[in-house]
Amino acid sequence: MQNLRLLVEQSQLKQRIDDLQFYLFQRPLHPELFRINQVKRVEQRRYTAEIWIVGLAHVVTLQYGKECLTELITDETEVLPKMGIAASFPFRGERDHTQSFGDDMRYILSCQVERMTPNLFPSSHRDLMKYAQKRGLFVMFDEWEVDGIAPFTFIDYEAREHEFHVHAFHAFPDSTTLLKTQSIFEVGPARYPDVG
């Protein structure tokens, strides 16, 4: 329990893009591991999904029958469970990742760490904030403001019958960087054969 308390206290510290890691778990994660800022639960006929904003990071869990996948972006790795990790890597540049879980689940990720010039970042930040006001989940962190620009997490999603799409944007003004991730959770029998 002391480790959990320590993790939650540390998650209140300013996060850095260079410390973020991607994890894909074949299991749910306990909410006590995180300081959750905002939650969205989505229920579809075939699956349920839950999105948590956890600072300048996020957790997305999708449950399909007895199967479960959890996408995690975090800078806290010390107390994460070791069981159930299907994939992990640090965020650097651009990267794509695809993984199948039997015949009924498939996960697709495309991510990009976009470092911008100090002149370009404020307009991109402003445009995303304006767009975020109309949809999805949005949390701004005024306590970490840099030169009048606050970091934020914006997550947009689309629930389809066989797919759950998540578009996440994490803004880091101190390094004029955006972390963008696009993930698709596919459920049900494979509709597109793998080309080998």
N, CA and C of each residue as an Amber inpcrd file, in Angstrom:
protein
   588
   0.8230000  -1.1960000   0.0000000   0.0000000   0.0000000   0.0000000
   0.8680000   1.2610000   0.0000000   2.0220000   1.1920000   0.6700000
   2.9230000   2.3400000   0.6960000   3.4540000   2.6380000  -0.7100000
   3.7410000   1.5860000  -1.5080000   4.1870000   1.7860000  -2.8890000
   3.1240000   2.4880000  -3.7180000   1.8410000   2.1230000  -3.4980000
   0.7590000   2.7660000  -4.2370000   0.6640000   4.2420000  -3.8770000
   0.7690000   4.5570000  -2.5840000   0.7100000   5.9480000  -2.1520000
   1.8520000   6.7550000  -2.7580000   3.0470000   6.1580000  -2.7710000
   4.2170000   6.8240000  -3.3390000   4.0030000   7.0970000  -4.8270000
   3.4370000   6.1470000  -5.5550000   3.1930000   6.3290000  -6.9880000
   2.2200000   7.4800000  -7.2260000   1.1420000   7.5350000  -6.4550000
   0.1640000   8.6020000  -6.6250000   0.7850000   9.9560000  -6.2930000
   1.6090000  10.0130000  -5.2460000   2.2780000  11.2720000  -4.9030000
   3.2310000  11.6930000  -6.0080000   3.9750000  10.7660000  -6.5700000
   4.9140000  11.0890000  -7.6360000   4.1890000  11.5430000  -8.8900000
   2.9820000  10.9990000  -9.1240000   2.2500000  11.3580000 -10.3330000
   1.7650000  12.7990000 -10.2920000   1.8680000  13.4400000  -9.1290000
   1.4900000  14.8410000  -9.0200000   2.6490000  15.7510000  -9.4160000
   3.8370000  15.1670000  -9.6220000   4.9830000  15.9500000 -10.0560000
   4.9060000  16.1640000 -11.5550000   5.5690000  17.1950000 -12.0320000
   5.5470000  17.5310000 -13.4500000   6.1180000  16.3890000 -14.2810000
   5.4010000  16.0360000 -15.3320000   5.8270000  14.9470000 -16.2090000
   6.6360000  15.5150000 -17.3730000   7.5760000  14.6950000 -17.8610000
   8.4200000  15.0930000 -18.9880000   8.2220000  14.1020000 -20.1350000
   8.2150000  14.6300000 -21.3440000   8.0150000  13.7840000 -22.5220000
   9.0880000  12.7020000 -22.6260000  10.3130000  13.0260000 -22.2610000
  11.4180000  12.0690000 -22.4010000  11.3110000  10.8910000 -21.4370000
  10.4500000  11.0070000 -20.4140000  10.2950000   9.9350000 -19.4300000
   9.1190000   9.0020000 -19.7410000   8.3160000   9.3550000 -20.7410000
   7.1090000   8.5640000 -20.9990000   7.4150000   7.2470000 -21.7050000
   6.6970000   6.2200000 -21.2830000   6.8160000   4.8700000 -21.8430000
   5.4420000   4.4110000 -22.2880000   5.4270000   3.5750000 -23.3100000
   4.2030000   2.9280000 -23.7560000   4.1720000   1.5070000 -23.2130000
   3.0080000   1.0830000 -22.7530000   2.7890000  -0.3020000 -22.3430000
   1.4680000  -0.7800000 -22.9170000   1.4370000  -2.0340000 -23.2970000
   0.1920000  -2.7010000 -23.6490000   0.0930000  -3.9230000 -22.7520000
  -0.9700000  -3.9780000 -21.9610000  -1.2020000  -5.0810000 -21.0340000
  -2.3660000  -5.9310000 -21.5290000  -2.2840000  -7.2150000 -21.2570000
  -3.4010000  -8.1290000 -21.5010000  -4.1270000  -8.3500000 -20.1840000
  -4.5330000  -7.2770000 -19.5710000  -5.2170000  -7.3140000 -18.2830000
  -5.6330000  -5.8960000 -17.9130000  -6.5680000  -5.7470000 -16.9880000
  -6.8810000  -4.4010000 -16.4950000  -5.8260000  -3.9670000 -15.4780000
  -5.7280000  -2.6730000 -15.2320000  -4.8370000  -2.1340000 -14.2100000
  -5.6830000  -1.5050000 -13.1080000  -5.1810000  -1.5810000 -11.8880000
  -5.9370000  -1.0930000 -10.7420000  -5.9170000   0.4350000 -10.7050000
  -7.0650000   1.0730000 -10.4860000  -7.0980000   2.5400000 -10.4640000
  -6.2640000   3.1640000  -9.3520000  -5.9800000   2.4170000  -8.2880000
  -5.1630000   2.9730000  -7.2000000  -3.7220000   3.2270000  -7.6240000
  -3.3180000   2.6990000  -8.7790000  -1.9630000   2.9460000  -9.2710000
  -1.8000000   4.3610000  -9.8240000  -2.9140000   5.0880000 -10.0050000
  -2.8580000   6.3510000 -10.7200000  -3.6140000   7.4570000  -9.9940000
  -3.2120000   8.6710000 -10.2880000  -3.9960000   9.8420000  -9.8990000
  -4.8350000  10.1960000 -11.1230000  -6.0930000   9.8210000 -11.0910000
  -6.9640000   9.9490000 -12.2540000  -7.6310000  11.3270000 -12.2420000
  -7.4410000  12.0810000 -13.3360000  -8.0080000  13.4180000 -13.4570000
  -9.3970000  13.4180000 -14.0860000  -9.6410000  12.4890000 -15.0210000
 -10.9330000  12.4350000 -15.6970000 -11.1550000  11.0170000 -16.2200000
 -12.4210000  10.5870000 -16.2180000 -12.7760000   9.2340000 -16.6470000
 -13.9260000   9.2960000 -17.6440000 -13.8670000   8.4370000 -18.6540000
 -14.9900000   8.2640000 -19.5810000 -15.1870000   6.7700000 -19.7860000
 -16.4180000   6.3180000 -19.5630000 -16.7600000   4.9080000 -19.7870000
 -17.6560000   4.8300000 -21.0220000 -17.3550000   3.8880000 -21.9120000
 -18.0970000   3.7090000 -23.1550000 -18.5980000   2.2710000 -23.1940000
 -19.8940000   2.1050000 -23.3840000 -20.4660000   0.7620000 -23.4650000
 -21.0680000   0.5350000 -24.8420000 -20.5810000  -0.4940000 -25.4950000
 -21.0890000  -0.9230000 -26.7870000 -21.6630000  -2.3290000 -26.6190000
 -22.3780000  -2.8010000 -27.6050000 -22.9690000  -4.1370000 -27.5160000
 -21.8930000  -5.2100000 -27.3750000 -20.7700000  -5.0540000 -28.0900000
 -19.7340000  -6.0840000 -28.1040000 -18.6340000  -5.8840000 -27.0620000
 -18.4590000  -4.6620000 -26.5700000 -17.3460000  -4.3830000 -25.6650000
 -17.6510000  -3.1820000 -24.7690000 -16.8530000  -3.0500000 -23.7300000
 -16.8630000  -1.8370000 -22.9130000 -15.4430000  -1.2790000 -22.9070000
 -15.3480000   0.0240000 -22.8170000 -14.0380000   0.6800000 -22.7910000
 -14.0540000   1.7650000 -21.7260000 -12.8790000   2.0360000 -21.1890000
 -12.7520000   3.1000000 -20.2070000 -11.4680000   3.8640000 -20.4890000
 -11.5760000   5.1880000 -20.4620000 -10.4250000   6.0720000 -20.6800000
 -10.1840000   6.8470000 -19.3940000  -8.9270000   6.8620000 -18.9470000
  -8.5340000   7.6760000 -17.7990000  -7.4680000   8.6580000 -18.2540000
  -7.6540000   9.9280000 -17.9300000  -6.5620000  10.8890000 -18.0700000
  -5.8140000  10.8750000 -16.7500000  -4.5120000  10.6430000 -16.8190000
  -3.6600000  10.5720000 -15.6230000  -2.4930000  11.5470000 -15.8260000
  -2.7840000  12.8380000 -15.6310000  -1.7770000  13.8570000 -15.8940000
  -1.5460000  13.9830000 -17.3900000  -0.2920000  14.1260000 -17.7690000
   0.0620000  14.2210000 -19.1860000   0.3080000  12.8190000 -19.7390000
  -0.6130000  11.9320000 -19.4280000  -0.5390000  10.5310000 -19.8200000
  -1.9690000   9.9780000 -19.7960000  -2.1280000   8.7010000 -20.1570000
  -3.4770000   8.1490000 -20.1450000  -3.4710000   6.6280000 -20.0390000
  -4.6600000   6.1070000 -19.7280000  -4.9200000   4.6690000 -19.6740000
  -6.2010000   4.4190000 -20.4660000  -6.1760000   3.4380000 -21.3650000
  -7.3840000   3.0180000 -22.0810000  -7.5140000   1.5110000 -21.8870000
  -8.6440000   1.0910000 -21.3550000  -8.8940000  -0.3350000 -21.1370000
 -10.1150000  -0.7540000 -21.9400000  -9.9820000  -1.8440000 -22.6750000
 -11.0950000  -2.3770000 -23.4470000 -11.3460000  -3.8210000 -23.0250000
 -12.5950000  -4.0960000 -22.6690000 -13.0100000  -5.4360000 -22.2410000
 -13.9210000  -6.0180000 -23.3140000 -13.5620000  -7.2070000 -23.8140000
 -14.3530000  -7.8990000 -24.8390000 -14.5190000  -9.3350000 -24.3830000
 -15.7070000  -9.6610000 -23.8910000 -15.9090000 -10.9900000 -23.3100000
 -14.9570000 -11.1820000 -22.1450000 -14.1790000 -12.2660000 -22.1810000
 -13.1930000 -12.5210000 -21.1170000 -11.8450000 -11.8860000 -21.4190000
 -11.7140000 -11.3000000 -22.6070000 -10.4410000 -10.6980000 -23.0140000
 -10.3780000  -9.2310000 -22.6040000  -9.1690000  -8.7860000 -22.2770000
  -8.9770000  -7.4020000 -21.8590000  -7.6360000  -6.9020000 -22.3800000
  -7.6240000  -5.6870000 -22.9320000  -6.3850000  -5.0120000 -23.3250000
  -6.3530000  -3.6450000 -22.6640000  -5.1700000  -3.2490000 -22.1980000
  -4.9930000  -1.9370000 -21.5920000  -3.8030000  -1.2360000 -22.2230000
  -4.0620000  -0.0720000 -22.7880000  -3.0130000   0.8030000 -23.3150000
  -2.6510000   1.7840000 -22.2100000  -1.3660000   1.8810000 -21.9250000
  -0.9090000   2.7680000 -20.8580000   0.2430000   3.6170000 -21.3650000
   0.1320000   4.9110000 -21.1310000   1.2540000   5.8300000 -21.3260000
   1.5570000   6.3950000 -19.9560000   2.7920000   6.2490000 -19.5100000
   3.1310000   6.6680000 -18.1560000   4.6110000   6.9830000 -18.0400000
   4.9460000   7.7390000 -16.9990000   6.3500000   7.9540000 -16.6620000
   6.6960000   7.2160000 -15.3750000   5.7190000   6.5280000 -14.8210000
   5.9210000   5.7590000 -13.5900000   5.9610000   4.2750000 -13.9360000
   7.1070000   3.6570000 -13.7710000   7.2240000   2.2500000 -14.1530000
   7.5740000   1.3370000 -12.9800000   7.9400000   1.9210000 -11.8530000
   8.4560000   1.1330000 -10.7310000   7.4380000   0.1570000 -10.1490000
   6.1960000   0.5810000  -9.9750000   5.2230000  -0.2860000  -9.2930000
   4.1930000  -0.8870000 -10.2460000   4.4490000  -0.7960000 -11.5310000
   3.5280000  -1.4280000 -12.4790000   3.6510000  -2.9440000 -12.3770000
   2.5470000  -3.6560000 -12.5880000   2.6490000  -5.1150000 -12.5580000
   3.4970000  -5.6270000 -13.7120000   4.2260000  -6.6940000 -13.4610000
   5.0450000  -7.3130000 -14.5140000   4.2240000  -8.3240000 -15.3140000
   3.1980000  -8.8720000 -14.6780000   2.3530000  -9.8800000 -15.3340000
   1.4510000  -9.2060000 -16.3550000   1.3490000  -9.8260000 -17.5160000
   0.4020000  -9.3650000 -18.5170000   0.9190000  -8.3330000 -19.4940000
   2.2180000  -7.9890000 -19.4330000   2.7580000  -7.0130000 -20.3850000
   2.8950000  -7.6850000 -21.7480000   2.2040000  -7.1280000 -22.7450000
   2.2670000  -7.6720000 -24.1100000   3.2760000  -6.9140000 -24.9640000
   3.5240000  -5.6360000 -24.6310000   4.4840000  -4.8170000 -25.3830000
   4.8460000  -3.6020000 -24.5450000   6.0470000  -3.0680000 -24.7580000
   6.4450000  -1.8160000 -24.1010000   7.6170000  -1.2070000 -24.8650000
   7.6750000   0.1240000 -24.8730000   8.7980000   0.8330000 -25.4790000
   8.7400000   2.3100000 -25.0890000   9.8800000   3.0060000 -25.1450000
   9.8910000   4.4500000 -24.8850000   9.3900000   5.2010000 -26.1220000
   8.8600000   6.3880000 -25.9130000   8.4150000   7.2090000 -27.0360000
   9.5970000   7.9780000 -27.6040000   9.8900000   7.7320000 -28.8730000
  10.9520000   8.4400000 -29.5950000  10.5140000   8.5710000 -31.0440000
  10.4620000   9.7770000 -31.5900000  10.1270000   9.9620000 -33.0010000
   8.7670000   9.3970000 -33.3520000   8.7100000   8.6840000 -34.4740000
   7.4650000   8.0530000 -34.9310000   7.5880000   6.5410000 -34.7980000
   6.4440000   5.9100000 -34.5220000   6.4720000   4.4510000 -34.3840000
   5.0810000   3.8860000 -34.6260000   5.0280000   2.7060000 -35.2410000
   3.7850000   1.9660000 -35.4250000   3.9350000   0.6110000 -34.7440000
   2.8370000   0.1230000 -34.2030000   2.8550000  -1.1790000 -33.5310000
   1.5130000  -1.8590000 -33.7830000   1.5560000  -3.1210000 -34.2040000
   0.3460000  -3.9170000 -34.4100000   0.5320000  -5.2500000 -33.7120000
  -0.5120000  -5.6980000 -33.0310000  -0.4160000  -6.9620000 -32.3120000
  -1.7840000  -7.6370000 -32.3050000  -1.8040000  -8.9290000 -32.5800000
  -3.0440000  -9.7070000 -32.5590000  -3.0860000 -10.5730000 -31.3120000
  -4.2890000 -10.7880000 -30.8170000  -4.5150000 -11.6240000 -29.6390000
  -5.5700000 -12.6490000 -30.0090000  -5.1010000 -13.7990000 -30.4780000
  -6.0160000 -14.8250000 -30.9770000  -6.6940000 -14.3420000 -32.2460000
  -7.8530000 -14.8900000 -32.5230000  -8.5990000 -14.5100000 -33.7250000
  -9.5660000 -13.3670000 -33.4730000  -9.7450000 -12.9900000 -32.2080000
 -10.8210000 -12.0630000 -31.8690000 -10.3910000 -10.6600000 -31.4540000
  -9.1150000 -10.4340000 -31.2280000  -8.6920000  -9.0870000 -30.8270000
  -7.4230000  -8.6870000 -31.5570000  -7.4010000  -7.4250000 -31.9500000
  -6.2220000  -6.8820000 -32.6090000  -6.0370000  -5.4420000 -32.1390000
  -4.7890000  -5.0530000 -31.9630000  -4.4680000  -3.7110000 -31.4810000
  -3.5160000  -3.0480000 -32.4760000  -3.8170000  -1.8020000 -32.8360000
  -3.0000000  -1.0510000 -33.7890000  -2.6770000   0.3120000 -33.1720000
  -1.4050000   0.6740000 -33.1730000  -0.9730000   1.9600000 -32.6100000
  -0.0870000   2.6770000 -33.6100000  -0.3020000   3.9710000 -33.7110000
   0.6030000   4.8510000 -34.4440000   0.8890000   6.0280000 -33.5180000
   2.1640000   6.3270000 -33.2800000   2.4850000   7.4120000 -32.3560000
   3.6050000   8.2850000 -32.9130000   3.6270000   9.5280000 -32.4450000
   4.6180000  10.4790000 -32.9170000   4.9420000  11.4650000 -31.8060000
   6.2360000  11.6640000 -31.5760000   6.7150000  12.7370000 -30.7050000
   7.1080000  13.8680000 -31.6430000   6.3120000  14.9410000 -31.6360000
   6.5380000  16.0550000 -32.5600000   7.1380000  17.2440000 -31.8100000
   8.4250000  17.4600000 -32.0450000   9.1210000  18.6050000 -31.4350000
   9.0020000  19.7930000 -32.3810000   8.5250000  20.9090000 -31.8530000
   8.2670000  22.0860000 -32.6770000   9.1780000  23.2400000 -32.2870000
   9.2190000  24.2220000 -33.1590000   9.9680000  25.4380000 -32.8290000
   9.1530000  26.2420000 -31.8160000   9.8070000  27.0940000 -31.0320000
   9.0670000  27.9440000 -30.0780000   8.0420000  28.8580000 -30.7620000
   8.2390000  29.1600000 -32.0400000   7.2720000  29.9950000 -32.7620000
   6.0470000  29.2090000 -33.2030000   6.2140000  27.9450000 -33.5620000
   5.1190000  27.1330000 -34.0690000   4.2580000  26.5230000 -32.9530000
   4.8660000  26.1770000 -31.8310000   4.1480000  25.4560000 -30.7800000
   2.9080000  26.1990000 -30.2620000   2.9810000  27.5080000 -29.9580000
   1.7960000  28.1810000 -29.4080000   0.5620000  28.1110000 -30.3130000
   0.7390000  28.2210000 -31.6330000  -0.4320000  28.1660000 -32.5150000
  -1.0010000  26.7500000 -32.5790000  -0.1430000  25.7260000 -32.6090000
  -0.6310000  24.3370000 -32.5840000  -1.3530000  24.0490000 -31.2770000
  -0.8010000  24.5250000 -30.1750000  -1.3930000  24.3800000 -28.8500000
  -2.7830000  25.0200000 -28.8300000  -2.8840000  26.2310000 -29.3220000
  -4.1410000  26.9720000 -29.3430000  -5.1890000  26.2700000 -30.2180000
  -4.7790000  25.7940000 -31.3980000  -5.7140000  25.1140000 -32.3030000
  -6.2670000  23.8310000 -31.6860000  -5.3960000  23.0550000 -31.0520000
  -5.8530000  21.8110000 -30.4190000  -6.7850000  22.1000000 -29.2480000
  -6.4520000  23.1310000 -28.4560000  -7.3160000  23.4920000 -27.3290000
  -8.7060000  23.8940000 -27.8090000  -8.7550000  24.6560000 -28.8860000
 -10.0320000  25.1040000 -29.4410000 -10.8530000  23.8960000 -29.9140000
 -10.2070000  22.9660000 -30.6020000 -10.8720000  21.7660000 -31.0800000
 -11.3620000  20.9080000 -29.9060000 -10.5450000  20.8330000 -28.8510000
 -10.8590000  19.9900000 -27.6910000 -12.0820000  20.4750000 -26.9300000
 -12.4120000  21.7560000 -27.0460000 -13.5750000  22.2840000 -26.3290000
 -14.8770000  21.6640000 -26.8290000 -14.8610000  21.1160000 -28.0410000
 -16.0850000  20.6110000 -28.6640000 -16.2680000  19.1050000 -28.5390000
 -15.2340000  18.3770000 -28.1120000 -15.3580000  16.9170000 -28.0980000
 -14.3330000  16.2770000 -27.1740000 -14.5850000  15.0100000 -26.8470000
 -13.6100000  14.2160000 -26.1040000 -13.4130000  14.6310000 -24.6610000
 -12.2640000  14.2480000 -24.1310000 -11.8740000  14.5660000 -22.7560000
 -10.7190000  15.5540000 -22.8190000 -10.7080000  16.5100000 -21.9090000
  -9.6770000  17.5390000 -21.9220000  -9.3580000  17.9580000 -20.4930000
  -8.0650000  17.9430000 -20.1520000  -7.6160000  18.4230000 -18.8360000
  -6.3860000  19.2950000 -19.0520000  -6.4410000  20.5220000 -18.4910000
  -5.3100000  21.4360000 -18.5690000  -4.6250000  21.4850000 -17.1970000
  -3.3040000  21.6460000 -17.2090000  -2.5270000  21.6460000 -15.9670000
  -1.8550000  23.0090000 -15.7930000  -2.6430000  23.9550000 -15.2730000
  -2.1650000  25.3340000 -15.1130000  -0.9580000  25.4260000 -14.1830000
  -0.8590000  24.5010000 -13.2400000   0.2560000  24.5500000 -12.2770000
   1.6080000  24.3060000 -12.9460000   1.6120000  23.7580000 -14.1700000
   2.8630000  23.4930000 -14.8870000   3.0590000  24.4580000 -16.0640000
   2.3540000  25.5850000 -16.0350000   2.4040000  26.5670000 -17.1240000
   3.8270000  27.0610000 -17.3830000   4.1500000  27.2610000 -18.6690000
   5.4550000  27.7760000 -19.0840000   5.2110000  28.9450000 -20.0450000
   5.6770000  30.1260000 -19.6780000   5.5110000  31.3130000 -20.5270000
   4.0580000  31.5270000 -20.9470000   3.1390000  31.3270000 -20.0110000
   1.7250000  31.5580000 -20.2830000   1.0330000  30.4320000 -21.0330000
   1.7210000  29.3180000 -21.2830000   1.1270000  28.1820000 -21.9970000
   1.1050000  26.9740000 -21.0670000  -0.0960000  26.4380000 -20.8310000
  -0.2360000  25.3160000 -19.8980000  -0.2290000  23.9790000 -20.6350000
   0.4140000  22.9790000 -20.0600000   0.3320000  21.6230000 -20.6200000
  -1.1040000  21.1120000 -20.5540000  -1.4450000  20.1910000 -21.4380000
  -2.7700000  19.5910000 -21.3920000  -2.7460000  18.1870000 -21.9690000
  -3.8100000  17.4490000 -21.6420000  -4.0980000  16.1630000 -22.2700000
  -5.4700000  16.2680000 -22.8980000  -5.5510000  15.8980000 -24.1650000
  -6.8130000  15.8790000 -24.9030000  -6.9580000  14.5010000 -25.5300000
  -8.0870000  13.8460000 -25.2600000  -8.3340000  12.5220000 -25.8180000
  -9.6920000  12.5140000 -26.5020000  -9.6860000  12.1820000 -27.7640000
 -10.9010000  12.0440000 -28.5500000 -11.0740000  10.5550000 -28.8470000
 -12.2980000  10.1130000 -29.0100000 -12.5260000   8.6890000 -29.2520000
 -13.7430000   8.5070000 -30.1490000 -13.8100000   7.3390000 -30.7740000
 -14.9550000   6.9670000 -31.5900000 -15.2400000   5.4880000 -31.3610000
 -16.4610000   5.2010000 -30.9380000 -16.8670000   3.8160000 -30.6730000
 -17.6530000   3.2930000 -31.8580000 -17.1140000   2.2830000 -32.5180000
 -17.8030000   1.6070000 -33.6140000 -18.1730000   0.1980000 -33.1540000
 -18.9350000  -0.5050000 -33.9890000 -19.4140000  -1.8240000 -33.5680000
 -18.2760000  -2.8010000 -33.3030000 -17.2610000  -2.8270000 -34.1700000
 -16.1510000  -3.7680000 -34.0390000 -14.8230000  -3.0860000 -33.6880000
 -14.8320000  -1.7750000 -33.5210000 -13.5760000  -1.0430000 -33.2970000
 -13.7840000   0.0980000 -32.3040000 -12.7410000   0.3440000 -31.5350000
 -12.7140000   1.5070000 -30.6460000 -11.4720000   2.3100000 -31.0120000
 -11.6770000   3.5460000 -31.4810000 -10.5800000   4.4120000 -31.9220000
 -10.2980000   5.4590000 -30.8530000  -9.0160000   5.6840000 -30.5640000
  -8.6140000   6.6780000 -29.5760000  -7.5190000   7.5530000 -30.1770000
  -7.7400000   8.8680000 -30.1410000  -6.7400000   9.8470000 -30.5800000
  -6.3560000  10.6610000 -29.3490000  -5.0890000  10.6070000 -28.9630000
  -4.6390000  11.3170000 -27.7630000  -3.5590000  12.3280000 -28.1130000
  -3.6190000  13.4670000 -27.4330000  -2.6420000  14.5370000 -27.6080000
  -2.1950000  14.9890000 -26.2210000  -0.8900000  14.9600000 -25.9950000
  -0.3240000  15.4120000 -24.7340000   0.6450000  16.5460000 -25.0700000
   0.3790000  17.7410000 -24.5290000   1.1540000  18.9400000 -24.8760000
   2.1450000  19.2800000 -23.7610000   3.4190000  19.4430000 -24.1520000
   4.5100000  19.7420000 -23.2260000   5.1600000  21.0750000 -23.6210000
   4.6610000  22.2080000 -23.0970000   5.2020000  23.5080000 -23.4880000
   6.6770000  23.7030000 -23.1440000   7.1430000  23.0970000 -22.0410000
   8.5400000  23.3050000 -21.6420000   9.5210000  22.7760000 -22.6760000
   9.1050000  21.7890000 -23.4710000   9.9690000  21.2650000 -24.5390000
   9.3650000  21.5080000 -25.9200000   8.3280000  22.3530000 -25.9870000
   7.5750000  22.6480000 -27.2190000   7.3250000  21.3710000 -28.0370000
   6.7270000  20.3960000 -27.3410000   6.5380000  19.0640000 -27.9190000
   5.1040000  18.5900000 -27.7480000   4.6090000  17.9030000 -28.7570000
   3.3210000  17.2060000 -28.6810000   3.5680000  15.7110000 -28.8290000
   2.9690000  14.9320000 -27.9500000   2.9350000  13.4860000 -28.1260000
   1.5550000  13.1590000 -28.6810000   1.5190000  12.5490000 -29.8670000
   0.2580000  12.1800000 -30.5060000   0.2120000  10.6700000 -30.6230000
  -0.9030000  10.0890000 -30.1980000  -1.0850000   8.6510000 -30.3840000
  -2.4520000   8.4060000 -31.0140000  -2.4950000   7.4370000 -31.8880000
  -3.7580000   6.9840000 -32.4740000  -3.7880000   5.4780000 -32.3160000
  -4.7940000   4.9820000 -31.6190000  -4.8790000   3.5390000 -31.4220000
  -6.2550000   3.0330000 -31.8240000  -6.2550000   1.7960000 -32.2950000
  -7.4900000   1.1200000 -32.6850000  -7.5110000  -0.2450000 -32.0020000
  -8.5790000  -0.4940000 -31.2590000  -8.8360000  -1.7980000 -30.6660000
  -9.8890000  -2.4620000 -31.5460000  -9.5550000  -3.5670000 -32.1950000
 -10.5090000  -4.2980000 -33.0360000 -10.9730000  -5.5340000 -32.2840000
 -12.2860000  -5.7950000 -32.3360000 -12.8440000  -6.9710000 -31.6610000
 -13.7020000  -7.7640000 -32.6290000 -13.8030000  -9.0480000 -32.3780000
 -14.5740000  -9.9220000 -33.2550000 -13.6520000 -10.6170000 -34.2320000
 -14.1900000 -11.5230000 -35.0230000 -13.3540000 -12.2570000 -36.0030000
 -12.6420000 -11.2870000 -36.9380000 -11.4100000 -11.6310000 -37.2900000
 -10.6060000 -10.7760000 -38.1770000 -11.3380000 -10.5760000 -39.4930000
 -11.4320000  -9.3220000 -39.8990000 -12.1130000  -8.9980000 -41.1540000
 -11.1260000  -8.7780000 -42.2880000  -9.8850000  -8.5040000 -41.9210000
  -8.8500000  -8.2390000 -42.9290000  -7.7550000  -9.2690000 -42.7510000
  -7.5540000 -10.1610000 -43.6990000  -6.5130000 -11.1790000 -43.5400000
  -5.1420000 -10.5360000 -43.5170000  -4.2550000 -11.0860000 -42.6850000
  -2.8640000 -10.6090000 -42.6400000  -2.1850000 -10.9590000 -43.9500000
  -1.4360000 -10.0110000 -44.4720000  -0.6850000 -10.2500000 -45.6970000
   0.6970000 -10.6890000 -45.2890000   1.1360000 -11.8510000 -45.7220000
   2.4040000 -12.3800000 -45.2490000   3.4110000 -12.5820000 -46.3100000
